[in-house]
């Protein structure tokens, strides 16, 4: 399974695109006081959120996808950041 992560910036935030086999999930991010927050659907809403956006292929794969996104963002833009995956966001602390 091939995937990539693209980071798009507009002002103090932007969008992260997780692309897997030509299918895309888009997540919003913004700069925070001590780093960057990437907003994600909470565990209890993950499947319904993506099903409602014609991305049912992401159902049941929250942890896998978020770990991939977190690692790729860290590699590309935040090598020294402490990364935590929480219910509503991935936080990159500098």
Secondary structure, DSSP 8 states (H G I E B T S, - for coil): --EEEEEEEETTEEEEEEEETTEEEEEEEEEETTEEEEE---TTTHHHHHHTTT-GGGTT-HHHHHHHHHHHHHHHH-TT-EEEE-SSEEEEE-
